[in-house]
Amino acid sequence: MTLLSKAVPLPNQNVDTDQIIPARFLKATDRLGFGENLFRDWRYNSDLFPNKSFVLNNPDYSGKILVAGENFGCGSSREHAAWALFDYGFRVIVSSFFADIFKSNALNNFLLPVTVSELFLQDLFYAIEEKSDVRIEIDLPNQLIRVPSHKMMEEFEISTYKKMCLMEGFDDVGYLLSLQRKLKQFEAKRTNDYSLTGRV
């Protein structure tokens, strides 16, 4: 999985899950539809008209990558925050620090949290501010984030298991089912091999 995309900058620090998806929108159990209420209280004024100063309402910025300030996803453990970000269209979140539970929820929902150094993050914000359509490359196989136009590159960490799941399109249940299929194939081959040798 390699993604090359424009990015949306959100330099706010300590963005908690209630800001990502307010509690009043958590009644639904289906993952679809949460994107329309992503950052609801920041995207809309009290009169329900879009807040033109908020970045998601700025036509200059778009893309599948959200570049966020330090300590993104803090607060409650609601998985709906990852659902909302994914449903809106984001596939990667870049920050210098993620809350552990949010990071786990994101990975379980095919949303890649990329942790970079604070210096790299600030350079990334500068690159996006300088040119809103700058492309950022996320190279998951090699665990690299690049900004080719600015000759920027940094490695990021991810567990081997979660990396494999993202690349293969497995959630935890899907991975277990894939092992079950492999076991059945192994057993069938083993039985067949014994039959051919006359040992069964």
Summary of the structure (lengths in Angstrom):
residues: 200
radius of gyration: 20.7
end to end distance: 44.5
largest distance: 79.9
contacts: 585
relative contact order: 0.15
helix: 44%
strand: 19%
